[in-house]
Amino acid sequence: MDRDAILAASKKHDIVPGRVYKYGTAGFRMNADLLDGVTFRVGLLSALRSRKLNGQTIGVMITASHNPAVDNGVKIVDPMGDMLEQEWEVHATNLVNAPSHEELVDYFYKLADSLKIDLTSPGKVIAGRDTRPSGKTLVTALADSLAATNTAYTDFKILTTPQLHYLTRCINTAGTPGSYGEVSEVGYYKKLVEAFYRALHGRRVSGKLNVDCANGVGGPKLTELLKHHDSSKTGLEVRVANDDVLRPEVLNLDCGADFVKTRQRAPASPKPAPGERWCSLDGDADRLIYYWIDPDTGFFMLDGDRIATLAASFIADLIRTAGLEGQLRIGLIQTAYANGSSTKYVEQHLQIPVVCTPTGVKHLHHAACSYDIGVYFEANGHGTVLFSQDALQVFKTKEPQSPAQKDALDTLSALGDLINQTVGDAISDMLMVEVILAHKGWSLRDWAMTYQDLPNRLVRVEVGNKDLFRTTDAERKLSHPEHCQDEIDKVVKKYTNARSFARASGTENACRVYAEAATRSEADELANKVAAIVKAYGG
């Protein structure tokens, strides 16, 4: 590996001086104009990561998900399609913050030495990007760093984030007993559609589904998947909406999963008619929110909490029917943003253990891995179901004692293939929801009747210094600033069935305040009062 080549390549990709960059759950995410040098340096780290892991393929995804079109981001995907190992987030942060090109190259070699990485060994990286125009420039920066480090590189061009995770795992498991699928975008579509047919097991989806694709990459990719799907076999008819990827400025604009969840209303256009079944993806197609307009009561949303409880309930029933109760452990993982009613429903009605983790998919994913079947969804609609290798083996090898047991085992096995095991995948999750509703014979209204959400409100509060705010108890309480949590607790006690917490944003100089209470007016009032407390302590 030629030091001068790395230095020369680096000089073509400056970072913006004076900024501090931090690798988080979303990788590095910010205004796209700031990312050229950052992406180059992420390429250097991915080259080291691959070599540290004996030449396994590392993925790099360029996306800013639900953010506005002017933003972009870059994050690393580990060999099994999961998030970058947490210890390496520190290396990423340090590498990107090297103040000069010379110090960057020095740190690169120093890191390789300290981690005992053989720089003469081969490394492999694949990349994907969403539909943002800035992605093309950033991919060039990535390619330059990989060329300078003699790292084999494949650009899969425009993909959803879950597709890049899928491909990374497929490449690293190819030719092994744990092979995850065909190493191609078409292989992804075929795997999902075939598993969808198997999971339905002859049952039919009832009613057309309208899918708002946030004018992002999910639009063309869902359209591609539907080319492999025969609606006469399943009854699923999909109308793809908000799939304009030719006008970058409309990406995530007044539509998409994040808009629906935070505004708690349907997209501005096209306007859903009363009774229609709708769901929304976000800009990189890893979040999913369902909803419909009730003719009498108006907009009703089925968010990540609802999807998690639907999946956990259905899978737990299948486990019982298959005669596996007591053999396989199932758990549901939530964050502090989960509605209190959903937690109560899972613990008391479904009698499934619930674990609360800090916000961020990496925390939920890690906790879900400790179960044979770990269901995790953030309230924002990002989540999946993880099946252990032992569980998947049991579904395939257990001898059924009755037709009902065989049906349950076949369905569980099909769900293991249908649900993306690497990361939250809005398209895969959407097909899972349709399978469950078809098995239960439920409409969206039936699904909504399982429990009643506590009214809640999420408020963004701009503060002078977000780093003043530190949390404990899975981010449900503030440890700093001192006395701030005491004041929040005093206010919460004045309301019925109330809960509220504040936490610093991971990407902005702001705090998020969540509040829930027995009535809409109480939840709104509580959120505003807690926001005022946070503002006063915000520096």
N, C-alpha and C positions, 0 to 999 in steps of 0.2 A: 504494500500500500504506500503510495507516494505522498509524502507530507506536502510537497510543493503543489501537487495537483489539487489536494484538498484546499489549500490556502488560496490558490488562484480561483477555484470554483466559488469559494466563500465570498471573495471580493466582488463577485457579480450579484450577491444577494445580501444587502445590508439589513441590519435590524435598525429600528428607530431608536436613537440614543435617548437615555433618560427614562425609558419605560421599564417597569418591572413585570416580567412575564411569569405566570404560575400555571403549571399543568394541573388540571382538575379532572372531574368526571367527564367533561366534554372535551378534554384535551386542552389545546389553546384555542380560544374563540374570541374574536374581536372584529373591528372594522377590517375589511379585506386589505386595505391599503397598508396595514401594519404587518402583514403576515408573510411577505416574501422571504425575508431572512429567517423568520421563525420556522417556516416549512422546510427550508434548506437544512436547518439544524436538526429538525425532527428526523429528516432523512439520515443524518449521521447517526442519530441514536438508534434508529431502526436497523441500520447496518450492523451496529454493535450488538443489538438485541438478538438478531438472527444468529450471529456467530457465537454468542454466549450460549445459545440453545442448540448448538451442534448443527447449524445450517438449516434449521427449520424455517419455514416461510413466515414472515411477519406481514401483517396488513397495515396499510395507512389509508385512512378515510378523510377526505377533504369535504367538510360540510359544516354548516352552522344551524342545521336542524330547523327549529321553529323561529329562528331569528330573522330580522328583516333582510332583504336581498343585498344590502350594502355590506353585511357582515360575512365572514367565513370562519372556518376553523380547521384544525388538523389534529387527528388523534391516532394512536397506535393500537393495533389489535394483535393480541397474543396468538400463538399457534392453534389453540383449540377454539378460536373465535371469541374468546372472552377479553375483558378489558386488560390493559397493560398492568402488570404486577405493580402493586403499590410502591414498593421500594424504588422502582424505576421511575416513578413520577418525580422523585427528588432529583434523579440524574437528568431527567428531561428539563426540569426547571433550571438546574445549574448550567447545563450545556447551552440552553437558549439565552441565558442571561450573561454569557461571557461577553465582556465589554468591547473587545476588539477581535479582528479576524485571527491575529496571532495567538491571543489568549484562548480563543475557541479551539484552535488546532492543538495547542498545548493541553487543554483540558480533555480533548478527545483521546489523545494518546495516554494521558495520565489515567483516565477512566478505564481504558482498555487494559492498562497494566494492573491497576488495583483489582479489577474483576477477573484477571487472568484470562483475557480473551486473546486467542490466536488470530491476529489480523491477516495472516496468510491463508486462513481457512475460508471456504466459500460462504457467502451470505445470500439470502433471497428475500425480496420484498415485492408485494403486489399492492396496487393502489386502485382506489375508486373515488369518484367525486359526484356531488349532486349537480343540479342544473345551473348553478350560479355562474355567470360569465367569468368571475375572478378565478374559478377553479382551474381553468386552462393555464393561467400564469403560474399558479401555485404548484401545479403538477410539473411544470418545467423546472421550478426550483428544486422539487423533490428528485426529479430525474438527474439533475446536475450533481446533487450530493451522492447519489447512488453510483453514478458513473465514476466520480472521483474516488470512491472507496471500493471500486471493482465489485460492486454488489449486483447480482442478477436481478433484473427488474421487469415486471409485467404490468402494464397499465390496462386495467379493465374498463377504463373510461367511465361513462355515466352509469351509476348503480344506486340503489337504495343502500342506506347504511347496513341493514340486516343482510343484504346480498353479499356485501364485502366480507362480513363476518362469516357467512355461510361458505364462501369460496376459500377463505383462509383455512377453515377447519377441513374442508374437503381435500385441499392440497396436502395438508399434513397427515391426513388419515388414509390417503389413497393407497390401495394395495394391502391394507391391514384388515384384520377381522372387524375393527371398529370403524370401517370406512363410512363416511358421513353422507356421501352422495357424489354425483357426477360433477367434475370440475368445469362447470360452465354455467352461464346464466340460464340457458335452456334447461339444464339439469335441475336447477332450482325450481323452475316452473313445473317440470314434470313430477318432481318429488312431491310438491305440495298438492298438485291436482290429483295424483294417484292416491295419496294418503287421504285426501278429502273424500274421494269416492269410497274408500275402504271404511273410513270412520262413520260415514252416513249409514253404511250397511243396509242399503235399500230404502232408507227413509228419504223424504223429500223436504226441501226447504220451501217454506210458504211465504210467498210475497216478494215483490221486487225490492232490491236493496239499492239505494242511492248512495254513492261514495264520493264525498268531497275530498279531493286530493291536494288541497292547499296550493294549487298551481305549482306543485313541486314534482320531484322525480317519481313519486308514487303513481302519478297519472299515467305516463307512458308504460311504466312497468306493470301496473295492474292490467292495462289494456293488453300487454303481451301475454300475461298469464291467462287471460280469458280466451286467447286464441287456442290454448291447450285444453280448455274446459268445455265439456258438452252439457249445456244446460238441460237438455232433454233427459239426461241421466240423474240430475240432482234437483231440478226445479229452481236452482239459483239463477236469477236474472239480475244482472248488475248494470246500473246506469252510472257511468263515470262522469263526474262533474268537477269543475274547477281544475282542469288539466292543461291550462295555458302555460307552457314552458317557454314560449317565444318572447314573452314580455317579462323580463326579469323583475320589473318593479311591482308586479302583482303577486309574487311569491309570498305566501303566508299573510297576504293583505286581506283583512276582514273575513278570513276563512281559515280552515285547518283546525286540527285538534286543540292547539294551544289557545286559539281565539275562542272556540266553543267552551272550553273548560274555564278560562279566566273570565270571559264576559258572561258566561252562563246564558248564552242564546245561540240560535242557529246562525250560519253564515248569512251575510247580507244578500248574496246572490249565488245560485238561484234560490229563491225563497221556497222552503219546503211547504208542501200542502198538508193540511191536517190529516193525520193518520198514516202518512208515508213513513217508511222505514229509512233512516239515515244513519250514516257514520262518517266520521272525519279522520283522515290521516294528517300527520304534520309534514313539514317540508322535506324530510329525508325518510319518511315512512317507517318510523319506529314507534310512533304513538297512535293510539286508537281511542276514539270516544264515540259511543252510540247515542242517539236521541230521536225523539219524534215530537210533533206538535199535537197535543191533545185538543180535540175540538172544544172541550169545556174548560180545561185548566191551563192550556197553553204549553209552552216549552217544557220538556222533561228530558233530563240528561242521565245517561248510564255511563259512568266514568270508569277509571281504572279500578276503584274499589268494587264496583258492581261486576266488572269482568272477572276480578279475582274471586269474588264470592260465588259467581256462577260456575267458574271452572272448578273451584275447590269442592263445591257441593256435588257436581256431576261426577268428578273423578272419585270422590269418596264413596258415592253410591255404586260406581262400577267396581271399586275395590271390594266392597261388601258382597255384591252379586257374584263376583269372580271367586269368592271364598278365600280372599287374601287379607281379610281384616286381622290385625294383630301381627301379620308378617311384614307389612310394609308401613313405614312411618310417613305420614303426610303432614305438612306444616304450611302455614300461610305467613308470608313476610310482608309487613307494611312499614310505612314511615309515619312520622308525626302528622303528616297531612291527611292521613286516612280518616274518613268520617267516623266519629265515635259509634254511630249506629251500626256501621259495617263490622267493626271490631266486636261489638256485643253480639251481633248475629252469628258470627263465625264461632266465637267462644261458647256461647250459650245454646244456640240452636243447632249448628253443625257439629259442635263439640270437637273442633279442630284447633290445635294449639296455634297461637298467634305470637310472632316475634316482631318487635319494633326495632328498626335500625336507623342510623342517621340517613338523611337524604342522599341520594346518589345511587345509581344502579349497581355500582361495584359492591356497595355494602349489602344490598338486597340479594344480589347474585351469590355472594359469598355465604350468606346465611342460608339461602335456599339449598346450597350444596350439602348441608349437614342432614338433609332428609332424603328418604328414598324418592319422595315426590315433593318438591318444593315449589309452591305457587307464589310468585311475587309480582305485584303491580304497584307502581306509584299511582296516586290519585289522578295524575295527569295523563294516564293511559299508556304509560311505558311499562311493559312487563312481559313475562313469559312463564312457562311451567318447565321445571327441570326434572327429568327422570334419571335416576342413577342407572348405571350399566346393569346392576343387579336386578333392578325393577324391570327393565326392558327385557332381560333374559327370562325372568319369571313369566312375563306375559306370553313369551313365545314357547316356553317349554312346559308350562303347567298343563297337565291333562284335565280337560274339562269334564265335569261329572253330569252336566245337563246342557241342553241347548242355550239356556239363559247364561250359564257360565261361559260357554264358548263365545257367545255374542259379546259379553263383557270383556273377555280377554282379547278378542279380535279388535274391539273398539279401543281398548287401552293401548295395544300395540300400534294401531294406526295413529292415535293421538301423539305417540312418541315420535312418529315421522312427520306429522303435520305441524306440530308446534316447533318453532325454531329454538333449538337447544343452546344457541350461542348468545342470544341477545333478544330484547323485545323487538317484535316484528309485526307491524300493523297489518300487513296483508295476511300473514300466517295466523295472527290472533283473530282477525275478522272471520277467516274460514273456521277456526275453532269455535267461535261464538255461534256461527250458523249451524254447525254440527250439533252443538248442545241444544240450541233452541228447537232444532228438528227432532232430536231424540225426545225432548220433553213435550213437544207439541205446543210450545209457548209462543205467544206474541211478545213484542216489547213491553206491552202493558202488563202481561203476566210476570215477566221478569222483574218489572219495577215493583211488583206487589210483595216481594220477599221481605223487605224491611223499608222503613221510612227514614230517609236521610235527615239528620239535624241540619237546619239552615246554617250556612257558613259563608264566610267572606274572606278573601285574600287581598291584602292591601300592600302596595309597594311604597316604601318610605325612603326618600332620599336623605342621606345622613352625611355629616362632615367626614367621618372616618368609620367605615364598616368594620375595620379590624378591631375596634373597641368591643365588638359584640362577639362573645364566646359562649358556647353552649355545653351542656352536659345532659345526661339522661336521654340519649338518642335524639338530641336537639330539641327536646321538649321543654327545657328550662335554660335560662341564661345564667352563667356563672359570673360573667362580666358584661357590662359595668356593675360594680357593686350596688346593691339595693334596687336595681332596675326590676329584677324578677319579683322582689317583695311588692313593689307598686303594682305590677301586673296581676299578681295573686290577689291583692286587695280588690281590684276592679272586677276580676272574674267572679269572686264570691257573691257579687251583687246580682248575678244573673242565674237563671234556671238551666240545669244541665249544660253548663258552660265550660268552655276550655279555650285557651288562647296561648300562643307562643310566638316568639320572634326569633329570626335567625338571619345572619348576614347572607347576602346573595353571593354566589360563587363567581359571578362574572361582572357585576356592576357595583358601584359604590352606593349601595342601598341595602335596606333590610326588607325582608318579607314578614308580614304579620298575618297570622291565620287565626280566625276566631269562629267558634260555633256556639250556638245556644238554642233554646227551645223554640224561638220564633225568629222570623226574618228580621224584624225591627231590632230585636235584642242582639242578634249576631252582627248586624251592621253597626249598631251603637257601640258594642264591645270592641269591634275591630278598630273603629275610629279613636276610641279612648286609649287603646293599647298603642296605636300608631302615634298618638300625641306623646305618650310616655317615651317611646323609642326615639322620637324626634328630639325630645328634651335632653336625652342622654347621649345623643349622637355626635357630639363634638362639633 
